[in-house]
Amino acid sequence: MKKWSTHSLLFAAIVLTWLKTFTVYHTSFDLKLENIMQQFILFLNPLSFILVFFGLSLFFSKESSRRRFILAGATILSIVLYANVVFYRFFTDFITLPVLFQTSNFGDLGSSAKSSIYFTDIFYFVDVILLFVIARKLTKQNTEIVQKQIHRKAYFVFAAAIFFLNLGLAEIERPQLLTRSFDREMLVKNIGTYNYHIYDAYVQSKSQAQRAFADGSELVEVNNYVRANHVDSPSPLEGIAKDKNIIVVSMESIQNFVINEEMNGEVITPFLNELTQDPDTMYYSNFYHQTGLGKTSDSEFIVENSLYPLGGGAVFFTHGGNTYNSLSERLGENGYHTSVMHANNKSFWNRDMMYQSLGIEKFFDIDSYTIEEGQAVNWGMKDIPFFEQSVELMKDIPQPFYTRMITLTNHYPFTLDEEDKFIPEYDSNSGTLNRYFQTVRYMDESLRVLFDELKAAGLYEDSIIVMYGDHYGISENHNRAMSQYLGEEVTPYVSSGLQEVPLFIHIPDSGMGGEKTDIAGQIDLRPTILHMAGIDSSKDIQLGTNLFAEDREQKVVFRDGGFTTENFVFTKNTCYDAKTGLEIEAVNCEEQAAAANQELNYSDQLINGDLLRFYNRETGQLLIEEGSVEEPVEEPVVE
C-alpha cells in the first residue's frame, strides 16, 4: 500500500491533466483537424510535457513535499490552460509573451477577460479538485523514501521518447514547424499548449536578449552604408500616384515562367499576358522574390520595410514588437488610409500583432468576409469572391487609401473544385506541378475580376495597381517535372532563374507601359511606391532602390547569400556567367558575394537589435544615448 500510495497521485495527475487538456482542445478551441494523423498528434502532444513536469516530483525524497509539488503543479497548469481558454474566447488566439508585456494591451485584456469568464468555468478545475481529494485519501508518509535512480532514468527516457515521437509526427505533418513558426494555432495543434508556451518564451527571450544588448552606436555603420549607397533621381513617374489610391496585390506562389507561356496548348495566364502588352502597364520580367523561411510573410516584410528577412525564421513571428519605419507608416503620415485585406485567420504569421508594429490602420481578416458554400479553399477564401467582396469593402475606406491584398487560391497543394478548373492538369510525374497550372489559371481569372470590379465601383481611374509574386510555388523537389516542362535540365543556374516572379505596375491612362528588363527584387518596391506617391524617402533606412532611378545598380541579393547581376549569377557557392549560364571561376563573384553578405548582415543587425528605435527619420539623426543625438554623416555625392 505504501508503494502504491507513493505514485498514485503522480499517476492520477498525469492522466487527469492529459485527458482534460485534450478535452479542452475539442470543446474550447476551434482547432481545424484535417485527418486522423492530426487527431492523433493532438491527443499525444500534451503528454511529454506533463510527464516531465510532474516527473520532477520524483526528485523529492519526502512524500509530503512530493504531494505539495504535484498539487501546486496541477493548479498552475490548469490556470495556464484556462487563461488560454478565456483569451481565446475573445481574441480567437493563444496568449503570447509580447501580448502580456505590451502594456497598451492591458486595458483590452482586462475588460475582455471579465466578459469571457463564466460560472460554469469551475469545470476547468475539476481535475485539481479530484487530485486534492485523492491526496487526502492517501496514507500520509513523511518518512524518507528511497527512489531508485534507474527508475527515474527510465521514466524520463520514456517522456523523451514521447516528445520526439510527437515532434517527428508533427514535422511530417507540417515540415519546418519550429523553424518557420508561422502560426500559433499550428504550433498548439502539433506540439501542444504547454510546449508552445515554452517555445514562445524561448523565441521571445532570444529576441529580447539581442535587443537588450544593442545600442545606438551599432546603427552608425549601417546608416553610413545606407547613405553611401542611396541612389535616386527625378523621373516622369515621380508623384504620379499622389492623392491616388495605391492597391498592392500579393500574387500567391506565382513564378514568372508561366507568363506568356502555354501548357499543352493551353494559355496559362491570358489576363496577365494582356497586361504585358498594355500601354498603361509596366511589366518587369527580371524581377525576383527574396523571401526566406517566412515565405508570404517575408514578402510582406520586404515590401513594407525594404529590408531582408531573417535566415532562421519568420520576422513576423520573432520580431513582431520591433520599431519599424514601414511603407504603411510613411503613407499614413502623408494622408493615406492604410489597410491589408486577407481572408485568413488574423493570427496566421502573427499578422495581428505585426501589423500594429507596421502602423497598418485596418486589417480585413477572415471575419470581414462572408464565405458561402463553395467559396472556401484550403487556406481561406477563393480569390474571385475575395476580390469581389474586397472591392465592396474598399468603397467605405477613406480615400486616398493604400491597401495590400493577399491572394490564397494558388497555394500548395494547389487543389481546386471542378467548377474552378479552367484548364486540364499537366501530365508530368509531379502532381504538385500538374495542379499548379490550374490554380495559376484560376488566379489569373480572379485578377481580371479585380480590375472589372474596380471599374464598376468607380475606383479604377483613381488607383495605381501594383501586383507582384510573393515567392516560388514549385520547389526544387520537383526539378524532374520542371525539366520536362521547360525542355531543359534544371541546373542550379536554371533554378536561380526560376526565382523570378512577375511584377506589374498598372497606371490607368498613363501610356507609360511596356516590358522592363531591369534586374530588380521585392526589396525595391518600398522606395519605388514612395517615389510614385511623391514622398521623399532619402532619409529612410532602406536597402532597396527606386526602380525608376537612372543610376540604380541592377542587382538582386537572396537570403542565402546568392545574387544575380547583369554579368554574374552566384548560387550554391558557384559562380555562373549570367548570359551563357556556364560555370566560371569563383573569383569573378567573390567581391560581390562579400558585398551581398555585408548587406544581409546589416539588415540582420537592424532587425535583431531593433536598431530603428535609435533613429529619427524626420531629422536623419541617430539617437546614440537617451537624450542625445548624433549628426548624420554627410551623404557622398553620387556621380
C-alpha positions in Angstrom: 0.0 0.0 0.0 2.8 2.4 0.8 4.5 1.8 -2.6 1.2 2.3 -4.4 0.3 5.4 -2.5 3.7 6.9 -3.3 3.0 7.0 -7.0 -0.8 7.0 -7.3 -1.1 10.8 -7.0 1.5 11.2 -9.7 -0.3 8.8 -12.0 -3.6 10.5 -11.4 -2.2 13.9 -12.0 -0.7 12.8 -15.4 -3.8 11.1 -16.6 -6.3 13.8 -15.4 -4.3 16.7 -16.8 -3.7 14.9 -20.1 -7.4 14.0 -20.6 -8.5 17.4 -19.5 -6.2 19.2 -21.9 -7.3 17.0 -24.8 -10.9 17.6 -23.9 -10.4 21.4 -23.8 -8.8 21.2 -27.2 -12.0 20.0 -28.6 -14.5 21.9 -26.5 -12.9 25.4 -26.1 -10.6 25.9 -29.1 -11.6 25.8 -32.8 -8.7 23.7 -34.0 -9.3 22.5 -37.5 -8.2 18.9 -38.0 -8.0 17.5 -41.5 -7.1 13.9 -40.9 -6.6 11.1 -38.4 -2.9 11.9 -38.1 -3.6 15.4 -36.9 -6.1 14.0 -34.4 -3.6 11.6 -33.0 -0.9 14.3 -32.7 -3.4 16.5 -30.9 -4.1 13.6 -28.5 -0.4 12.9 -28.0 1.1 16.4 -27.7 0.3 17.3 -24.1 1.8 14.1 -22.7 5.5 14.7 -23.0 5.4 18.0 -21.1 3.0 16.6 -18.5 5.3 13.6 -17.9 8.4 15.8 -17.5 6.7 18.5 -15.4 5.1 16.1 -12.9 8.1 13.8 -13.0 10.1 16.5 -11.3 8.3 15.3 -8.1 10.4 12.1 -8.2 13.4 14.1 -7.1 11.7 14.9 -3.7 12.5 12.3 -1.0 9.6 13.2 1.3 6.1 12.2 0.1 4.6 15.4 1.7 6.9 17.5 -0.5 6.2 15.4 -3.5 2.4 15.7 -2.9 2.6 19.5 -2.5 4.6 19.8 -5.7 2.1 17.7 -7.7 -1.0 19.7 -6.4 0.7 23.0 -6.9 1.8 22.0 -10.4 -1.7 20.8 -11.4 -3.1 24.1 -10.2 -0.6 26.1 -12.3 -1.2 24.1 -15.4 -4.9 24.4 -15.0 -4.5 28.2 -14.7 -2.3 28.3 -17.8 -4.8 26.3 -19.8 -7.8 28.3 -18.5 -6.1 31.6 -19.3 -5.7 30.5 -22.9 -9.4 29.5 -22.9 -10.5 32.9 -21.7 -8.2 34.7 -24.1 -9.3 32.5 -27.0 -13.0 33.3 -26.3 -12.4 36.9 -27.1 -9.4 37.0 -29.4 -9.7 33.6 -31.1 -6.0 33.2 -30.4 -3.5 31.9 -27.9 -1.6 34.0 -25.4 1.9 35.1 -26.3 4.6 36.8 -24.2 4.6 40.0 -26.3 0.8 40.4 -25.6 1.4 40.2 -21.9 4.4 42.6 -22.0 2.8 45.2 -24.2 1.2 47.5 -21.6 -1.0 49.1 -24.1 -2.9 45.8 -24.3 -3.6 45.6 -20.6 -6.8 47.5 -20.7 -8.2 45.4 -23.5 -7.1 42.2 -21.9 -8.7 43.1 -18.5 -12.0 44.1 -19.9 -12.1 41.2 -22.3 -11.3 38.7 -19.6 -14.1 39.9 -17.4 -16.7 39.4 -20.1 -15.2 36.0 -21.0 -15.4 34.3 -17.6 -18.5 32.2 -16.9 -19.7 30.5 -13.7 -19.5 27.1 -15.3 -15.8 27.5 -15.8 -15.3 25.8 -12.5 -15.3 22.6 -14.5 -11.9 23.5 -15.9 -10.6 22.9 -12.4 -12.4 19.6 -11.6 -9.2 17.6 -12.1 -7.4 19.8 -9.5 -10.3 19.2 -7.0 -10.1 15.4 -7.6 -6.4 15.5 -7.0 -6.9 17.2 -3.6 -9.5 14.6 -2.7 -7.1 11.7 -3.7 -4.3 13.3 -1.8 -6.4 13.3 1.4 -7.3 9.7 0.9 -3.7 8.5 0.6 -1.6 7.4 3.5 0.5 10.3 4.8 4.1 9.3 4.7 6.6 11.9 5.9 9.5 9.4 6.1 12.4 9.4 3.7 11.6 7.4 0.5 14.4 5.7 -1.4 13.8 6.4 -5.1 15.9 4.2 -7.3 17.8 6.2 -9.9 17.3 3.7 -12.6 13.5 4.1 -12.3 13.8 7.8 -12.6 16.0 7.4 -15.7 13.6 5.0 -17.3 10.7 7.4 -16.6 12.4 10.4 -18.2 13.7 8.3 -21.2 10.0 7.3 -21.8 9.0 11.0 -21.6 11.7 12.0 -24.1 10.6 9.2 -26.4 7.1 10.5 -26.3 8.4 14.0 -27.1 10.5 13.0 -30.1 7.7 10.8 -31.4 5.3 13.8 -31.2 7.9 16.1 -32.8 8.6 13.7 -35.6 5.0 13.2 -36.5 4.4 17.0 -36.3 7.4 17.5 -38.6 5.9 15.0 -41.1 2.6 16.7 -40.9 3.9 20.3 -41.0 7.6 20.5 -42.2 9.8 23.2 -40.7 7.2 23.7 -38.0 9.6 25.2 -35.5 12.0 27.0 -37.9 9.2 28.8 -39.7 7.0 29.3 -36.6 4.2 30.6 -38.8 1.0 30.2 -36.8 0.3 29.9 -33.1 -2.7 27.6 -33.8 -0.5 25.4 -35.9 2.0 25.2 -33.0 -0.6 24.3 -30.5 -2.1 21.6 -32.7 1.3 20.0 -33.2 3.3 20.4 -30.1 0.6 21.3 -27.5 -0.3 24.3 -25.4 2.4 23.8 -22.8 5.2 23.2 -25.2 4.0 26.1 -27.3 4.4 28.4 -24.3 8.0 27.2 -23.7 8.8 27.7 -27.3 7.3 31.1 -27.3 9.3 32.0 -24.2 12.5 30.8 -26.0 11.8 32.7 -29.1 10.9 35.9 -27.3 13.8 35.7 -24.8 16.3 35.2 -27.6 14.9 38.2 -29.4 14.8 40.3 -26.3 18.4 39.4 -25.4 19.7 40.5 -28.7 17.7 43.7 -28.4 18.7 44.3 -24.8 22.4 44.3 -25.6 22.0 46.5 -28.7 22.7 50.3 -28.6 22.5 53.1 -31.0 26.2 53.0 -31.8 25.6 49.9 -33.9 23.4 51.9 -36.2 26.2 54.3 -37.2 27.9 51.8 -39.6 24.5 50.7 -41.0 23.4 54.3 -41.5 26.7 55.2 -43.2 26.3 52.2 -45.6 22.7 53.2 -46.5 23.6 56.8 -47.1 26.6 55.9 -49.2 24.5 53.6 -51.4 21.4 55.8 -51.7 20.5 56.3 -55.3 17.6 58.3 -56.5 16.8 60.8 -59.3 13.8 62.6 -60.7 11.6 60.7 -63.2 8.4 61.3 -65.1 6.7 58.8 -62.6 7.6 60.8 -59.5 4.4 61.8 -57.8 2.2 60.1 -60.3 0.3 58.3 -57.5 0.0 61.4 -55.4 -3.6 61.6 -53.9 -4.5 58.4 -55.8 -5.3 55.0 -54.2 -2.5 52.5 -54.1 -3.6 48.9 -54.4 -0.8 46.3 -54.0 -1.7 42.7 -54.8 0.4 39.9 -53.4 0.0 37.1 -56.0 0.4 33.8 -54.2 3.2 31.4 -55.4 3.3 32.7 -59.0 6.5 32.4 -60.9 7.5 34.2 -64.0 7.9 31.1 -66.1 4.1 30.9 -66.6 3.8 34.4 -68.1 3.2 34.4 -71.9 3.5 30.6 -72.0 1.3 27.7 -72.7 0.9 24.2 -71.1 0.0 21.5 -73.6 -1.6 24.2 -75.9 -3.5 25.9 -73.0 -2.8 29.5 -72.3 -1.8 29.7 -68.6 -2.3 33.4 -67.8 -4.4 35.1 -70.5 -5.2 38.2 -68.5 -1.6 38.8 -67.2 -0.4 38.2 -70.8 -2.7 41.1 -71.9 -1.2 43.3 -69.2 2.4 42.7 -70.6 1.2 44.4 -73.8 -1.0 47.0 -72.1 0.1 50.6 -72.8 -0.6 51.5 -69.1 1.2 48.6 -67.5 4.9 48.2 -66.8 5.8 44.6 -66.7 9.2 43.7 -65.0 10.4 40.4 -66.5 13.6 40.1 -64.4 12.1 40.7 -61.0 12.9 38.3 -58.2 11.4 37.2 -54.9 13.8 37.5 -51.9 12.0 35.5 -49.2 13.4 33.0 -46.7 11.6 30.6 -44.4 8.8 33.1 -43.8 7.5 32.9 -47.4 4.4 35.1 -47.8 5.1 37.0 -44.5 8.7 37.6 -45.6 7.5 39.1 -48.9 5.2 41.4 -46.8 8.1 42.3 -44.6 10.4 43.1 -47.5 7.8 45.2 -49.3 6.9 47.2 -46.2 10.4 47.8 -44.9 12.9 47.4 -47.8 14.9 45.1 -45.5 15.8 41.4 -45.9 14.0 38.7 -44.0 15.9 36.7 -41.4 17.7 33.5 -42.4 16.4 31.3 -39.5 12.8 32.1 -39.0 9.9 34.5 -39.9 10.5 38.1 -38.8 6.7 38.4 -38.4 6.9 35.9 -35.6 10.3 36.5 -34.0 10.3 40.4 -34.1 6.7 41.4 -34.2 7.2 44.0 -31.5 10.1 45.9 -33.1 10.2 49.5 -34.2 9.8 49.8 -37.9 9.5 52.6 -40.4 7.2 50.9 -42.8 5.7 51.8 -46.1 2.3 51.9 -44.4 3.6 54.3 -41.8 5.1 56.6 -44.4 2.0 56.6 -46.5 -0.2 57.1 -43.4 1.8 60.1 -42.4 1.0 61.6 -45.8 -2.8 61.3 -45.7 -3.3 57.7 -46.9 -5.6 55.3 -45.0 -3.7 52.0 -44.7 -5.0 48.5 -44.6 -4.5 44.9 -45.5 -7.1 42.6 -47.0 -6.6 38.8 -46.4 -9.3 36.3 -46.0 -7.4 34.1 -43.5 -7.1 33.8 -39.7 -5.7 37.0 -38.2 -3.0 35.2 -36.2 -1.5 33.4 -39.2 2.1 34.5 -39.5 1.4 36.6 -36.3 -0.2 39.3 -38.6 -2.5 40.8 -36.0 0.5 41.8 -33.9 3.0 42.6 -36.6 0.5 44.9 -38.5 0.3 47.1 -35.4 4.1 47.4 -35.4 3.9 48.3 -39.1 1.4 51.1 -38.5 -1.4 49.5 -40.5 -4.7 51.0 -39.6 -7.1 48.3 -40.5 -6.7 44.5 -41.1 -9.6 43.0 -43.0 -9.1 39.4 -41.9 -11.4 36.4 -42.5 -14.1 37.8 -40.1 -14.6 40.7 -42.6 -15.7 38.3 -45.3 -18.7 36.1 -45.8 -17.6 32.7 -47.1 -20.6 31.0 -48.6 -20.8 27.4 -49.7 -18.3 26.6 -52.4 -16.2 29.7 -51.7 -13.7 28.1 -49.3 -10.3 26.9 -50.2 -7.7 25.1 -48.1 -6.2 28.3 -46.7 -9.3 30.5 -46.5 -11.4 32.1 -49.3 -11.2 31.6 -53.0 -9.7 34.6 -54.9 -12.7 35.5 -57.1 -15.2 36.0 -54.2 -12.3 37.5 -52.2 -11.7 40.2 -54.8 -15.5 40.8 -55.2 -16.1 41.3 -51.5 -12.8 43.3 -51.1 -13.8 45.9 -53.6 -17.1 46.3 -51.8 -15.1 47.0 -48.6 -12.9 49.5 -50.4 -16.0 51.6 -51.2 -16.2 52.5 -47.5 -12.4 53.2 -47.0 -11.5 56.9 -46.8 -9.6 58.0 -50.0 -6.8 58.1 -50.8 -6.0 54.7 -49.4 -3.2 52.2 -49.5 -4.2 48.6 -49.3 -2.4 45.4 -49.7 -4.4 42.4 -50.9 -3.1 38.8 -50.3 -4.4 36.1 -52.5 -4.8 32.5 -51.4 -6.0 30.0 -54.1 -2.7 29.4 -55.8 -1.2 27.9 -52.6 0.3 24.5 -52.1 -1.1 21.8 -52.5 -2.8 23.6 -55.4 -6.2 22.0 -55.3 -9.4 23.3 -56.9 -13.1 22.4 -57.1 -14.1 21.1 -60.5 -16.0 24.2 -61.4 -12.9 26.3 -60.9 -10.7 24.4 -63.3 -10.4 26.4 -66.5 -7.6 24.2 -68.0 -6.7 20.5 -67.6 -3.9 19.2 -65.4 -0.3 18.9 -66.8 1.0 15.4 -67.4 4.3 15.2 -65.5 5.3 12.8 -62.7 4.6 15.6 -60.2 1.0 16.0 -59.1 2.0 19.3 -57.5 3.3 20.8 -60.8 0.3 19.3 -62.7 -2.2 21.1 -60.4 -0.1 24.2 -60.2 -1.0 25.3 -63.8 -4.7 25.1 -62.9 -4.5 27.2 -59.8 -2.4 29.8 -61.6 -5.0 30.0 -64.3 -7.7 30.5 -61.7 -5.8 33.3 -60.0 -5.3 34.9 -63.4 -9.0 34.9 -63.9 -9.5 36.4 -60.4 -7.2 39.3 -61.3 -9.4 40.1 -64.3 -12.4 40.1 -61.9 -10.5 42.6 -59.6 -10.0 45.0 -62.5 -13.6 44.7 -63.6 -14.9 45.2 -60.0 -12.7 48.3 -59.5 -14.1 49.8 -62.8 -17.7 49.0 -61.8 -17.1 50.6 -58.3 -15.6 53.8 -59.8 -12.3 53.2 -58.1 -10.2 52.2 -61.1 -9.3 55.6 -62.6 -8.1 56.9 -59.3 -6.0 53.9 -58.4 -2.4 52.7 -59.1 -2.3 48.9 -59.1 0.9 47.1 -58.2 0.9 43.3 -58.5 3.9 41.1 -57.6 4.6 37.4 -57.0 5.3 36.7 -53.3 7.5 33.6 -53.6 8.1 30.4 -55.6 5.4 27.9 -56.0 7.4 24.9 -57.3 10.3 23.9 -55.2 13.5 22.2 -56.2 11.9 18.9 -55.1 10.1 18.9 -58.5 13.1 19.6 -60.7 12.5 16.5 -62.8 8.9 17.5 -63.6 10.1 21.1 -64.3 12.7 19.8 -66.6 10.0 18.1 -68.6 8.0 21.3 -68.9 11.0 23.6 -69.6 12.6 21.2 -72.0 16.0 21.5 -70.3 17.7 20.3 -67.2 17.1 22.3 -64.1 20.7 23.1 -63.0 21.4 25.5 -60.1 21.8 28.3 -62.7 18.3 27.5 -64.1 16.9 27.1 -60.7 18.2 30.6 -59.8 16.3 32.0 -62.8 13.1 30.2 -61.7 13.1 32.5 -58.6 11.8 35.3 -61.0 8.3 36.3 -60.1 6.2 38.8 -62.1 5.8 42.4 -61.2 3.1 44.6 -62.8 2.7 48.3 -62.2 -0.6 49.5 -63.7 -1.2 53.2 -64.0 -4.5 53.9 -65.9 -4.3 56.4 -68.8 -0.5 56.9 -68.2 0.7 55.5 -71.5 4.0 54.5 -69.7 3.6 50.8 -70.1 6.0 48.2 -71.6 8.3 45.4 -70.6 11.1 46.4 -68.3 14.1 44.1 -68.3 15.9 45.7 -65.3 17.1 43.3 -62.7 15.2 44.0 -59.5 13.7 42.5 -56.4 11.0 42.9 -53.8 13.3 45.0 -51.7 13.0 47.7 -54.3 9.2 48.1 -54.1 9.0 50.4 -51.0 11.2 53.2 -52.4 9.5 52.8 -55.8 6.0 53.2 -54.4 7.0 56.1 -52.2 8.6 57.7 -55.3 5.3 57.3 -57.2 3.5 58.8 -54.3 5.8 61.9 -54.3 7.1 61.1 -50.8 10.8 61.8 -50.2 12.5 58.7 -48.7 16.1 59.9 -48.8 16.4 59.9 -45.0 14.8 56.5 -44.6 16.9 53.4 -43.7 16.1 51.1 -46.6 18.3 48.7 -48.6 16.3 48.8 -51.9 16.4 51.4 -54.6 13.8 53.2 -56.6 13.2 51.2 -59.9 12.9 54.5 -61.9 16.3 55.9 -60.7 18.6 56.1 -63.7 21.8 55.1 -61.9 20.5 52.2 -59.8 22.7 49.1 -59.6 21.0 46.1 -61.3 21.5 43.6 -58.5 19.4 41.2 -56.5 20.6 39.6 -53.3 19.0 36.5 -52.0 18.6 35.4 -48.4 21.0 32.5 -48.7 23.8 34.9 -49.8 23.4 34.3 -53.5 22.9 37.1 -56.0 22.1 38.0 -59.6 23.5 40.8 -61.6 23.8 41.7 -65.3 27.0 39.7 -65.6 27.1 37.1 -62.9 24.8 34.6 -61.1 26.1 33.3 -57.8 24.2 30.4 -56.3 25.1 27.4 -54.1 28.6 28.8 -53.8 29.1 28.6 -57.6 29.7 31.4 -60.0 28.0 31.5 -63.4 28.1 33.7 -66.4 24.7 35.4 -66.4 24.4 35.4 -70.2 25.7 31.9 -71.1 24.8 30.0 -67.9 28.3 28.4 -67.9 30.2 27.9 -64.6 33.1 30.3 -64.3 35.9 30.8 -61.8 34.7 31.7 -58.3 37.0 34.7 -58.2 34.6 36.5 -60.5 31.9 36.6 -57.9 34.0 37.0 -54.7 33.8 40.7 -54.4 30.0 40.9 -55.0 29.4 37.9 -52.8 31.2 39.6 -49.9 29.1 42.8 -50.6 25.9 40.7 -50.6 26.7 39.1 -47.2 27.6 42.5 -45.8 24.2 43.9 -46.8 22.4 40.9 -45.3 24.4 41.3 -42.1 23.4 45.0 -41.9 19.8 44.0 -42.3 20.1 41.3 -39.6 21.6 43.9 -37.2 18.7 46.3 -37.8 16.2 43.6 -37.0 17.8 41.6 -34.2 18.9 44.7 -32.3 15.7 46.7 -33.1 18.1 49.4 -34.1 15.4 51.7 -35.8 14.4 52.7 -32.3 17.6 54.7 -32.2 16.8 56.6 -35.5 14.9 59.8 -36.1 13.8 59.6 -39.7 12.5 63.1 -39.8 15.8 64.6 -38.9 18.1 61.8 -40.0 19.7 61.8 -36.6 20.9 58.8 -34.6 19.8 58.6 -31.0 23.1 57.2 -29.5 22.1 57.7 -25.9 18.9 58.7 -24.2 18.7 62.5 -24.5 21.5 62.9 -27.0 21.8 62.8 -30.8 24.5 62.5 -33.3 24.5 64.4 -36.6 24.3 62.1 -39.6 27.4 61.6 -41.7 27.3 63.7 -44.8 25.9 61.8 -47.8 28.5 61.4 -50.5 27.7 62.8 -53.9 26.8 60.0 -56.4 28.5 60.8 -59.7 
